[in-house]
Amino acid sequence: NLMNAIMGSGILGLAYVMANTGVFGFSFLLLTVALLASYSVHLLLSMCIQTAYLGP
């Protein structure tokens, strides 16, 4: 339930951000956040491989 609330408020906030920054600013911010999220997942997975963590 907590994850649904976080995702829902984030998606509702996207329209507000787009209204304030414009299409190009919004696209730039969205792409930047997506790249940062992808890089953080890459770092997490590479650390799991290095430490041989297989999960719970």
C-alpha positions as CSV (number, residue, x, y, z in Angstrom):
1,N,0.0,0.0,0.0
2,L,2.8,2.4,0.8
3,M,4.4,1.8,-2.6
4,N,1.1,2.5,-4.4
5,A,0.8,5.8,-2.5
6,I,4.3,6.8,-3.4
7,M,3.9,5.9,-7.1
8,G,0.4,7.6,-7.3
9,S,1.6,10.9,-5.8
10,G,4.6,10.8,-8.1
11,I,2.5,10.3,-11.2
12,L,0.1,13.0,-10.1
13,G,3.0,15.4,-9.6
14,L,4.3,14.9,-13.2
15,A,1.5,17.1,-14.6
16,Y,2.3,19.9,-12.1
17,V,6.0,19.7,-13.1
18,M,5.2,19.8,-16.8
19,A,2.9,22.8,-16.3
20,N,5.7,24.7,-14.6
21,T,8.7,23.8,-16.7
22,G,7.3,23.3,-20.2
23,V,7.6,20.4,-22.5
24,F,11.4,20.7,-23.2
25,G,12.3,21.3,-19.5
26,F,10.0,18.4,-18.4
27,S,11.6,16.1,-21.0
28,F,15.1,17.0,-19.9
29,L,14.2,16.5,-16.2
30,L,12.4,13.2,-16.9
31,L,15.3,11.9,-19.0
32,T,17.8,12.9,-16.3
33,V,15.9,11.2,-13.5
34,A,15.5,8.1,-15.7
35,L,19.3,7.9,-16.4
36,L,20.1,8.4,-12.7
37,A,17.7,5.6,-11.7
38,S,19.2,3.3,-14.3
39,Y,22.7,4.0,-13.1
40,S,21.7,3.4,-9.5
41,V,20.2,0.0,-10.4
42,H,23.4,-0.8,-12.4
43,L,25.5,0.0,-9.3
44,L,23.2,-2.1,-7.0
45,L,23.4,-5.1,-9.4
46,S,27.1,-4.9,-9.8
47,M,27.6,-4.8,-6.1
48,C,25.4,-7.9,-5.7
49,I,27.5,-9.7,-8.3
50,Q,30.8,-8.6,-6.6
51,T,29.6,-9.8,-3.2
52,A,27.9,-12.9,-4.6
53,Y,24.6,-12.0,-2.9
54,L,21.9,-14.4,-4.2
55,G,18.9,-12.9,-2.3
56,P,17.0,-14.0,0.8
